[in-house]
Amino acid sequence: MNNEIIKAVQHAQEKHPFFARNPEHAVSLATEELGEMAKAINDGNWQQAAAEALDTIAVLVRTIEMLEDL
């Protein structure tokens, strides 16, 4: 699992080199990803839900990194 998280964070960094303007923006991005995960769960799409969970974790890791730099 840790390897999947690392890959998700790296993919997110490559896809979106600029992350967020501020912590509030970062929370908004995390909320959006969590909503996508909830939708996949409600649709019964477990594979998509797992992918969205990894995206959510990647956003949260990037949020932690941002907060450490403030």
Buried (B, 14 or more C-beta within 10 A) or exposed (E): EEEEBEEBBEEBBEEEEEBBEEEEEBBBBBEEBBEBBEEBBEEEEEEBBBBBBBBBBBBBBBBEEBEEEE
